[in-house]
Amino acid sequence: MVFNPGYKIITAPPERSYIFLYKSDELLLRHEEGGYSVPLMSSDEIGQLNMDLTQYIGEIDKTPCIAGGILEGFQPSHAGTDLLFLRVYDLFGKTGDAFFKAAGLGNHLVHWMKNNKYCGKCGMVMSDSARERARHCENCGNTVYPRISPAVIVAVIREGKLLMARAARFRSKFYSVIAGFIEPGESAEECVKREVQEETNIRIKDIKYFGSQPWPFPDSLMLAYTALYESGEIMIDGREILDAAWFSPAEIQYGPISTSVARKLIDWFIRDFSRV
């Protein structure tokens, strides 16, 4: 199955649509034997879900996809006992790639719509633009586009070992490569240098672009890099970063989810440095 993102104004949900319904960072799913699926509903069923801030987000194999937030008081049991909410982040490996991409886009857009229900200039209610993916204020003409927060992530190599850290924000005690958000007036490469030095006291060189990945939790774009150790010894603050160390390929115990760009960086290191 393939997800093709798209945008258009809809006055009513199409007759049969995949419904991506969000409560904070959780998505309504149908629990089935062997996994989970996104509900495929008729327009009558959609009307019973009390959706708010709905948007057409594209198609999966020519079936329309509709994203929206829930209204107060909604319970999954209203639409059937096989429905439940699950964190979008936890969908890795539980749905197909097409549904995960659609779920990520929907999560990004629903958060954006909730944060831009009212105009930030004049306070009036905003509406969807008829021409593009944007929120528009008819009163003052203000137009707001979906927010994208750029962040960097980097694999730092020193003599065949990878710099990994355990952040306080991680739910489990796994280690991953260094990451952080780009600040105003800063290039991605400057951010890579600053984040590594701030979090571990390590200076780096030979920064090279690796790849990128949308990270809709709720609105990031991850830019991945590799770099080489230049100088310094590891020092951490004990608050944001709880531990950091150099790991050989054999010492790494996987933490990041398998389809994340963090995991791709770690897989690249293991593949290319296991024979060093």
C-alpha positions, 0 to 999 in steps of 0.5 A: 500500500502507498500513501500519497499526501495531498491537500484539498478543501472538503465540505463533507467526508467522502463516502468511504475514508480512512479516519485518523482521529487524534487525542493529544499524541494518540491515534484512534485505532482498530485492534485486530488479530495480529496488530492494529489498523486505521478505521475505514468508515462510511460518511455516516459513521464519521459523523458520529465521531465528533471530529474537530478541525478536520483536514483531507491529508491524501490517499492510501491506494485511492482511498481518502484519508481524513485527519482530525481532533476529537471533541470533549467527551469522546470515548472509543466505545461509542464507535465500537469496543474494538477501538482504542487510542495508541501513541503515534510514536508507538505505531512503528512496526504495528501498522504498514509504512503507508499508514504510519506516514499518513498517521505522522502527517495527520498528527503534525497537522492536527497539532498545527490546527489546534495551535492556530484556531485563532489568529495570532494578530487579531484574535479572530477565528481562522479557516483553511485556505482554499488554495494551499495548506494554510490557515487564513484570517479573513479579518486581517489577512494573516496567513499561517503555514504548518510549522516545521521545527528543524533538528539535527542528529549526528553520529560522531566517530572516534577510533572505530567507536560511536559517541552515544548518550542517554537522555533524561527524556528517554522513557527507557534506559537506552542510548542513542546518538546526539540530537538537538534543535537548530536555533535562530541564525544558526546553520545545521552544521553549526548546530551539530557542533554546538549540540555535541559540545554542549551535551558531551564537551566533545569537539568535532570535525569533518561534518557530512550530510547523511539524510533526513526524516520527517519526525512528526512528534509533533512537527520536527524535521530531522537532518542527520550527519556524520562527524569525526572526533577532534578533541575533548573528554566527555563531560555531561550535565547530569540533567539533560544528559544522564550518561555518555560514552564511546561504543564499539559496534559489538557493545551497542544494544539497540534502543532507537526504533528500527525505522528512525534516522537515529537507528539508520545512523547506528546501523551505518556505523555497525556495518562500516566499522565492524571490520575496523 
